[in-house]
Amino acid sequence: MSLWEGFLWGVLGGFFAELLGWFKLRYIAPDDHPDWMSTKYYWIVTCLMMLAGGMLVVAYMRSQVNVSSIMALNVGASAPLILGALVNQAPPIPIGKID
């Protein structure tokens, strides 16, 4: 699989994760949908997270990990969890003094 193809599979996985969120709202009347669904901020963050899923797949592939299409979908869908785990593993930076 090429890096480009892996990226697209990862983006598709991120889309599927978002689709699940929308699927859960299917029994709610359109007038009762959450207000955040219509904000630009929500859609920008949603698109960025889908792109991040694709970039994570590319990172895996560039690290010599053999990535299948189903694994790329999984990584793309799991992007928020993976990124959250990476951030939580970063060592704390001590606050210094300014003289």
Number of C-alpha atoms within 10 A of each C-alpha: 11 9 17 13 15 27 26 23 25 32 29 21 27 29 21 17 20 16 12 10 11 11 10 9 14 10 8 10 8 9 7 8 13 10 9 10 11 10 9 10 11 13 13 11 11 15 16 14 22 27 21 22 33 29 22 22 31 23 15 16 19 11 9 9 11 10 17 14 16 12 16 28 27 20 26 32 26 20 26 17 11 15 15 11 11 10 10 10 9 8 7 7 6 6 6 6 5 4 3
